[in-house]
Amino acid sequence: MLSKRATQVGPSATLQITATAKRMVKEGKDVVAFGAGEPDFDTPDVVKSAAVAAIQSGFTKYTPTSGIPELKEAIVRKLKNDNGLDYEAGAVVVSCGAKHSLYNIFQVIVDAGDEVLIPVPYWVSYPEMVKLAGGKPVFIQTNLKEDFKITPEKLRSCVSKKTKALVLNSPSNPCGVVYRRQELSAIADFCTENNIYCISDEIYEKIIFDGIEHVSIASLSEKIKKLTVTVNGFSKSYSMTGWRLGYCVAESGIAKAISNIQDHSTSNPTSFVQKAALAAFSLGPAFFDDARRKFQERRDYIVSRLDKMNTVLSYKKPEGAFYIFVNIKKTGMDSFAFAKRLLEEKYVALIPGGPFGCNDYVRISFATSMEKIKTGLDRIEEWVNQL
């Protein structure tokens, strides 16, 4: 018999849709895939070359569980320069992707019965990770009119004596929300007043549009810094999704506990991938500017097309990441029916919003070429007009 924890966790909807779309492509169907949560750009050559050089030099053995010292020092410099965060290398734990970092964090700070506040919509894995740690996800409802943002008032309505942590994702998946400094300051005050951990997922920090500033909540005060675990990685910013490397940074007690858990699960992240990540830090601002410009062009095009369909579809213009969260309520379908029919009838794959906590929405990823975006939106517009 399976364990209770195994039966309580469902598969990832995003990975399922992506796998189905790939299968249809192999069958010869002309599928336009708007599902993937990964950049369509290739991994930079300097990163690939560093990995090859590491392999050829024999850097293929075990490393320290929490990462090689030179990579951790590079992360410390990055946090200082980009995020205004001062940490020692011992506060950094490098793991097998930011998802792995998040899993470790919940295992370390959540006990059975502890509650974790999760704003809706949310990335699909947050609630499942909380449940795997024995905790209870408590959802904070937001809506389109509120720009999908939480406030101290909303937090106060959900907090209890069992509340252990808040999950914050800015820029966010699935709706591209970016919290401003003043908004984060109010959330930080709430966390410090209630002694609640803040798990700040900043994996999309380099993909922000319209000149909006990225702010790490831990940089706002020493009080909130002690309560914050900041999560980041190389998948989204450096187009290294398959390389599986992420990291978190926290006060020393939490970092040590995470390293101990990793000792008995994966041990170290892949040795030569760590060398590749070290090379990624050599890429300058121009690399990120170019990727951001391309993503913003795609976002602007999608928005312009959706505006022509706005009698049926509505949305919040994303300020970061590479997704747009579209309200489909006027079609009369829920997100699963909408996604299923669109894939079967028009060969367009997108992600239903149900697993994100919003069954009246679907997620469109614009991490694909402009040519495919144009083709896909032509099909969506034709299909929606026929409904």
C-alpha positions as CSV (number, residue, x, y, z in Angstrom):
1,M,0.0,0.0,0.0
2,L,1.1,3.5,-0.8
3,S,1.8,6.0,2.0
4,K,-0.8,8.6,2.8
5,R,1.6,11.4,1.7
6,A,2.0,9.8,-1.7
7,T,-1.7,9.5,-2.3
8,Q,-2.3,13.1,-1.2
9,V,-0.1,14.6,-3.9
10,G,-1.2,14.9,-7.5
11,P,0.9,15.1,-10.7
12,S,2.0,18.5,-12.1
13,A,-0.6,19.8,-14.5
14,T,2.1,21.9,-16.3
15,L,4.3,18.9,-16.9
16,Q,1.4,16.8,-18.0
17,I,0.2,19.3,-20.6
18,T,3.7,19.8,-21.9
19,A,4.2,16.0,-22.2
20,T,0.9,15.6,-24.1
21,A,1.8,18.3,-26.5
22,K,5.2,16.8,-27.2
23,R,3.5,13.4,-27.8
24,M,1.1,14.9,-30.3
25,V,4.0,16.6,-32.1
26,K,5.7,13.2,-32.4
27,E,2.5,11.9,-33.9
28,G,2.9,14.5,-36.7
29,K,0.3,17.0,-35.4
30,D,1.1,20.7,-35.8
31,V,0.8,21.7,-32.2
32,V,1.6,25.2,-30.9
33,A,2.7,24.8,-27.3
34,F,2.1,27.6,-24.9
35,G,2.6,25.4,-21.9
36,A,6.3,25.3,-21.1
37,G,7.8,27.2,-18.2
38,E,11.2,27.4,-19.7
39,P,12.9,30.0,-22.0
40,D,13.2,28.9,-25.6
41,F,16.7,30.4,-25.9
42,D,19.6,28.0,-25.9
43,T,21.9,27.8,-22.9
44,P,24.8,30.3,-23.4
45,D,27.9,28.8,-25.0
46,V,30.1,30.0,-22.1
47,V,28.0,27.9,-19.8
48,K,28.1,24.8,-22.0
49,S,31.9,25.2,-22.5
50,A,32.5,25.4,-18.8
51,A,30.6,22.2,-18.2
52,V,32.5,20.3,-21.0
53,A,35.8,21.6,-19.6
54,A,34.9,20.5,-16.1
55,I,34.1,17.0,-17.4
56,Q,37.2,16.7,-19.4
57,S,39.4,17.8,-16.5
58,G,37.8,15.1,-14.3
59,F,35.7,17.3,-12.1
60,T,33.1,14.6,-11.9
61,K,33.4,13.5,-8.2
62,Y,31.4,14.4,-5.1
63,T,31.5,18.0,-3.9
64,P,30.4,19.4,-0.6
65,T,26.7,18.9,-0.1
66,S,25.8,22.5,-0.1
67,G,27.9,23.4,-3.1
68,I,31.5,24.1,-4.1
69,P,33.1,27.1,-2.2
70,E,33.8,29.2,-5.3
71,L,30.1,28.9,-6.5
72,K,28.8,29.9,-3.0
73,E,31.1,32.8,-2.9
74,A,29.9,33.9,-6.4
75,I,26.3,33.7,-5.2
76,V,27.2,35.8,-2.1
77,R,28.6,38.5,-4.5
78,K,25.6,38.3,-6.7
79,L,23.2,38.7,-3.7
80,K,25.2,41.7,-2.6
81,N,25.4,43.4,-6.0
82,D,22.0,42.6,-7.4
83,N,19.8,42.3,-4.3
84,G,21.5,44.4,-1.5
85,L,21.8,41.3,0.7
86,D,24.8,40.6,2.9
87,Y,25.5,37.0,3.7
88,E,28.4,34.7,4.4
89,A,28.9,31.7,2.2
90,G,27.7,29.4,5.0
91,A,24.2,30.9,4.6
92,V,24.0,29.5,1.0
93,V,22.8,26.0,0.1
94,V,23.1,25.0,-3.6
95,S,20.6,22.3,-4.6
96,C,19.3,20.4,-7.6
97,G,17.1,23.3,-8.9
98,A,15.1,26.0,-7.1
99,K,12.2,23.5,-6.8
100,H,14.5,21.3,-4.8
101,S,15.5,24.3,-2.7
102,L,11.9,25.0,-1.9
103,Y,11.2,21.4,-1.1
104,N,14.1,21.4,1.4
105,I,12.9,24.6,3.0
106,F,9.4,23.2,3.7
107,Q,11.0,20.1,5.1
108,V,13.1,22.2,7.5
109,I,10.6,24.8,8.8
110,V,7.2,23.0,8.6
111,D,6.0,20.6,11.3
112,A,2.8,18.5,11.2
113,G,-0.2,20.8,11.5
114,D,1.7,24.0,10.7
115,E,-0.1,26.4,8.4
116,V,1.6,28.0,5.4
117,L,0.0,31.1,3.7
118,I,-0.1,30.8,-0.1
119,P,-1.5,33.6,-2.2
120,V,-3.9,32.6,-5.0
121,P,-3.0,32.1,-7.9
122,Y,0.0,30.1,-6.9
123,W,2.6,28.0,-8.6
124,V,1.2,24.5,-8.6
125,S,4.0,22.9,-6.5
126,Y,3.7,25.1,-3.4
127,P,0.7,23.4,-1.8
128,E,1.9,19.9,-2.6
129,M,5.3,20.6,-1.0
130,V,3.6,22.0,2.1
131,K,1.5,18.8,2.3
132,L,4.5,16.6,1.8
133,A,6.1,18.3,4.8
134,G,3.0,17.5,6.9
135,G,1.7,21.1,6.8
136,K,-1.5,22.7,5.8
137,P,-1.7,25.2,2.9
138,V,-3.9,28.2,3.7
139,F,-4.9,30.1,0.6
140,I,-5.1,33.8,0.4
141,Q,-7.7,34.7,-2.3
142,T,-6.9,37.6,-4.7
143,N,-8.6,38.6,-7.9
144,L,-8.0,40.5,-11.2
145,K,-9.3,43.8,-9.8
146,E,-6.7,43.6,-7.0
147,D,-3.9,42.9,-9.5
148,F,-3.6,39.4,-7.8
149,K,-1.8,41.0,-4.9
150,I,-2.0,40.3,-1.2
151,T,-2.1,43.0,1.4
152,P,-1.6,43.1,5.2
153,E,-5.4,43.1,5.6
154,K,-5.7,39.9,3.6
155,L,-2.9,38.4,5.6
156,R,-4.5,39.3,8.9
157,S,-7.7,37.6,7.8
158,C,-5.9,34.3,7.3
159,V,-3.3,34.2,10.0
160,S,-3.7,31.9,13.0
161,K,-1.6,30.6,15.9
162,K,-0.6,27.7,13.7
163,T,0.8,30.0,10.9
164,K,4.4,29.2,10.3
165,A,5.3,30.8,7.0
166,L,4.2,32.9,4.0
167,V,5.1,32.0,0.4
168,L,5.9,35.1,-1.7
169,N,6.6,34.9,-5.5
170,S,7.7,38.0,-7.2
171,P,7.7,38.1,-10.2
172,S,5.1,35.5,-10.0
173,N,4.0,32.4,-11.9
174,P,1.3,32.3,-13.3
175,C,0.3,35.9,-13.6
176,G,3.5,38.0,-13.7
177,V,2.8,40.1,-10.7
178,V,5.8,42.2,-9.4
179,Y,5.5,43.6,-5.9
180,R,6.7,47.2,-5.3
181,R,9.0,48.2,-2.5
182,Q,6.2,49.8,-0.4
183,E,4.0,46.8,-0.8
184,L,6.8,44.5,0.3
185,S,7.6,46.7,3.2
186,A,4.0,46.3,4.5
187,I,4.2,42.5,4.1
188,A,7.6,42.5,5.9
189,D,6.1,44.4,8.8
190,F,3.3,41.8,9.0
191,C,5.8,38.9,9.0
192,T,8.0,40.4,11.7
193,E,5.0,41.4,13.9
194,N,3.7,37.8,13.8
195,N,7.1,36.1,13.7
196,I,6.3,34.3,10.4
197,Y,8.9,33.0,8.0
198,C,8.8,34.5,4.5
199,I,9.8,32.1,1.7
200,S,10.7,34.5,-1.1
201,D,10.8,32.8,-4.5
202,E,12.7,35.1,-6.8
203,I,13.5,32.8,-9.7
204,Y,12.1,35.2,-12.3
205,E,13.9,38.3,-11.0
206,K,15.8,39.0,-14.3
207,I,12.6,38.9,-16.3
208,I,10.8,42.2,-15.4
209,F,9.4,44.7,-17.9
210,D,8.7,48.4,-18.2
211,G,11.7,49.4,-16.1
212,I,10.0,48.1,-12.9
213,E,12.4,47.5,-10.0
214,H,13.0,44.1,-8.5
215,V,13.2,44.2,-4.7
216,S,14.2,41.3,-2.4
217,I,12.1,41.5,0.7
218,A,15.0,40.4,2.8
219,S,16.9,43.6,1.9
220,L,14.3,45.8,3.7
221,S,15.5,45.3,7.3
222,E,17.5,43.1,9.5
223,K,14.3,41.9,11.2
224,I,12.8,40.5,8.0
225,K,16.1,39.2,6.8
226,K,16.3,36.9,9.8
227,L,12.8,35.5,8.9
228,T,13.3,35.2,5.1
229,V,14.6,32.3,3.0
230,T,15.4,33.7,-0.4
231,V,15.2,31.2,-3.3
232,N,16.7,31.6,-6.8
233,G,18.4,29.6,-9.5
234,F,19.8,29.4,-13.0
235,S,16.8,27.8,-14.9
236,K,14.9,30.9,-16.0
237,S,17.5,33.7,-16.1
238,Y,20.2,31.6,-17.9
239,S,18.0,29.2,-19.8
240,M,19.4,26.3,-17.8
241,T,16.2,24.5,-17.0
242,G,17.5,21.0,-17.6
243,W,20.7,21.5,-15.8
244,R,18.8,21.5,-12.4
245,L,20.7,24.0,-10.2
246,G,19.2,26.4,-7.7
247,Y,20.0,27.8,-4.4
248,C,18.6,29.3,-1.2
249,V,20.0,31.7,1.4
250,A,18.9,32.0,5.0
251,E,20.1,32.6,8.5
252,S,22.7,30.0,9.5
253,G,20.5,27.7,11.5
254,I,18.1,27.2,8.6
255,A,20.9,26.8,6.1
256,K,22.6,24.2,8.2
257,A,19.4,22.2,8.6
258,I,18.8,22.3,4.9
259,S,22.3,21.1,4.2
260,N,21.8,18.3,6.7
261,I,18.6,17.1,5.0
262,Q,20.4,17.3,1.6
263,D,23.2,15.1,3.1
264,H,20.7,12.3,3.3
265,S,18.7,12.8,0.1
266,T,20.6,14.0,-3.0
267,S,24.0,14.9,-1.5
268,N,25.6,17.5,-3.7
269,P,24.2,19.0,-6.9
270,T,25.9,17.7,-10.1
271,S,29.6,18.6,-9.9
272,F,30.3,19.9,-13.4
273,V,26.9,21.8,-13.5
274,Q,28.2,23.8,-10.6
275,K,31.2,24.8,-12.7
276,A,28.8,25.7,-15.5
277,A,26.8,27.9,-13.1
278,L,30.0,29.7,-12.0
279,A,30.6,30.6,-15.7
280,A,27.1,31.9,-16.0
281,F,27.9,34.6,-13.5
282,S,30.4,36.0,-16.1
283,L,27.5,37.0,-18.3
284,G,26.9,40.8,-18.1
285,P,23.8,42.9,-18.1
286,A,23.6,42.9,-21.9
287,F,22.7,39.2,-21.8
288,F,19.7,39.8,-19.6
289,D,18.7,42.9,-21.4
290,D,18.5,41.1,-24.7
291,A,16.3,38.3,-23.2
292,R,14.1,40.7,-21.4
293,R,13.6,42.8,-24.6
294,K,12.5,39.7,-26.5
295,F,10.1,38.6,-23.8
296,Q,8.6,42.0,-23.6
297,E,8.1,42.2,-27.4
298,R,6.2,38.9,-27.1
299,R,4.1,40.1,-24.2
300,D,3.2,43.3,-25.9
301,Y,2.1,41.4,-29.0
302,I,0.0,38.9,-27.1
303,V,-1.7,41.8,-25.2
304,S,-2.5,43.6,-28.4
305,R,-4.1,40.4,-29.8
306,L,-6.1,39.6,-26.7
307,D,-7.4,43.2,-26.6
308,K,-9.2,42.3,-29.9
309,M,-10.8,39.4,-28.1
310,N,-11.6,41.3,-24.9
311,T,-15.4,40.7,-25.2
312,V,-14.6,37.1,-24.1
313,L,-11.1,37.1,-22.6
314,S,-9.6,39.4,-20.0
315,Y,-6.2,39.5,-18.3
316,K,-3.8,41.2,-16.0
317,K,-0.9,42.6,-18.1
318,P,2.2,40.7,-16.7
319,E,5.0,42.9,-15.3
320,G,7.5,40.0,-15.2
321,A,8.1,36.3,-15.9
322,F,6.9,35.0,-19.2
323,Y,3.2,34.1,-18.7
324,I,-0.1,35.8,-19.1
325,F,-3.0,34.6,-17.0
326,V,-6.3,34.9,-19.0
327,N,-9.8,34.9,-17.6
328,I,-12.1,32.6,-19.7
329,K,-15.2,32.8,-17.6
330,K,-17.3,34.3,-20.3
331,T,-16.7,31.2,-22.5
332,G,-18.8,29.2,-20.1
333,M,-16.1,26.6,-19.7
334,D,-13.8,25.8,-16.8
335,S,-10.1,25.8,-17.4
336,F,-9.7,22.1,-18.0
337,A,-12.5,21.9,-20.6
338,F,-11.1,25.0,-22.3
339,A,-7.6,23.6,-22.5
340,K,-8.7,20.2,-23.6
341,R,-11.0,21.4,-26.4
342,L,-8.4,24.0,-27.6
343,L,-5.7,21.3,-27.8
344,E,-8.0,18.7,-29.5
345,E,-9.7,21.1,-31.9
346,K,-7.0,23.7,-32.7
347,Y,-3.8,22.0,-31.6
348,V,-2.9,24.8,-29.2
349,A,-1.6,23.7,-25.8
350,L,-1.9,25.9,-22.8
351,I,-2.2,25.3,-19.1
352,P,-5.5,25.2,-17.2
353,G,-5.7,27.6,-14.2
354,G,-7.4,25.1,-11.9
355,P,-4.1,23.7,-10.5
356,F,-3.0,27.3,-9.9
357,G,-6.2,27.8,-7.8
358,C,-8.2,29.7,-10.4
359,N,-10.4,27.5,-12.5
360,D,-11.7,30.5,-14.5
361,Y,-8.3,31.1,-16.0
362,V,-5.7,29.6,-18.3
363,R,-2.0,30.3,-18.5
364,I,-0.3,31.2,-21.7
365,S,3.5,31.0,-21.8
366,F,5.3,33.3,-24.2
367,A,8.5,31.5,-23.8
368,T,8.4,30.5,-27.5
369,S,9.1,32.1,-30.8
370,M,7.1,35.0,-32.2
371,E,6.2,33.0,-35.2
372,K,4.5,30.3,-33.0
373,I,2.9,33.0,-30.9
374,K,1.3,34.5,-34.0
375,T,0.1,31.1,-35.3
376,G,-1.3,30.1,-31.9
377,L,-3.1,33.4,-31.3
378,D,-4.6,33.1,-34.8
379,R,-6.0,29.7,-33.9
380,I,-7.3,30.9,-30.5
381,E,-9.0,33.9,-32.0
382,E,-10.7,31.9,-34.7
383,W,-11.8,29.3,-32.1
384,V,-13.0,31.8,-29.5
385,N,-15.1,33.6,-32.2
386,Q,-16.8,30.3,-33.1
387,L,-17.8,29.6,-29.5
